[in-house]
Each structure stands twice: as structure tokens, then as C-alpha cells.
Amino acid sequence: MKIYTRTGDAGETSLFDGTRVSKADPRVAAYGDVDELNAFVGLARAGEGIDGEAVEMLIAVQRDLFALGARLADPAHKIADRVTKATIGTAEIERLEQWIDRLEEGLPPLRHFILAGGCPAGATLHLARTVCRRVERAMVALAPPVDAELVRYVNRLSDFLFVLARAVNHRAGVEDVKW
């Protein structure tokens, strides 16, 4: 398979159902933001201080983000239900919530707003969180609207990235800086 197809040379691309749209289309921008988020999650995963548990969590998140991108590129819902790797739903949201709860158990209580930063991996996770919030804003602006479960997932994902950033910094001995 060649990496280039030449089908996008005029500034258009195809959605999953074959519809041709501008590369500036809000839907294309939304799944482009998901791609950017996935890259930042990968950068965080490659950082020093990321332990095996966090690596496994971030790999799962990256797989979820591929599924999310596929769903955003599929406004006509043509992806077959049997393609389970492209599913984002209650189970994935609950998994994020369980991870958040487990990570928060080892953290000092949060009583103030904090500044993004810390060790390089923690700072990268904070950056990923801000990109995640952009993804959420782009998704809620789409018409037709995206599945509410996808929005819930992205909302919870930003919470997870925040808590994981705090946990990574805490494990590295870097305290949160209060605002």
C-alpha cells in the first residue's frame, strides 16, 4: 500500500462513507485534533518517569483515540457494529473513571487550581489535556451531532489526563504549583 494516493491534492478528502469534503470541514478538523491528541499522548508515553501501568493506560487511550477518529469520520454510521475496535462507549468511560479513582488515591487532595507543568512527562500530559478539551469543543460544534457517549468519553479523558499528569509529577517528586 502506498502512503500517498493523490486524492487529496485539491484540498478535499473522503469521509468513511465516501463523501468528499474540504480538508477545512469542521468534521475533518475535529478528527485532525484527535490525531494531534493521540500524538501528544504518545509523546507523554515516551517520557521519562512513565511507569508500566501508565504506559498500558496510555496505549489503551491511544487505541480509543483511533476509534474516536474513525467514528468522527463516519457521520453516516457506516462502520459495522462488528468492528469492535472502533467502539467507544460506557465500558471505556467506566475504565477511565476507575483509573481516575485509583490514581487519586495516591495523590494529595486538590484544594487549589494548579499550574500546568512539572516533570517533562507530566507537562506533556497537561498539554494533551488542553488538546483534549479542544477536541471536545470541536465535537460539540459538529452537525449532525456526534453520539453523546463520544462526548462523555472525551470529557472524562481530559479528567484522566489531568489526574495522570498529577500522579506522574507526584511520583517524580514534583509538587503541584498553586495558582
ABEGO torsion letter per residue (X at the ends): XBABAGAAAAGBBBBAAGBBBBAABAAAAAAAAAAAAAAAAAAAAABBGBBAAAAAAAAAAAAAAAAAAAAAABAAGABBAABAAABBBAAAAAAAAAAAAAAAAABBBBABBBBBEEBAAAAAAAAAAAAAAAAAAAAAABOBBBBAAAAAAAAAAAAAAAAAAAAAAAAAGBBBBBX
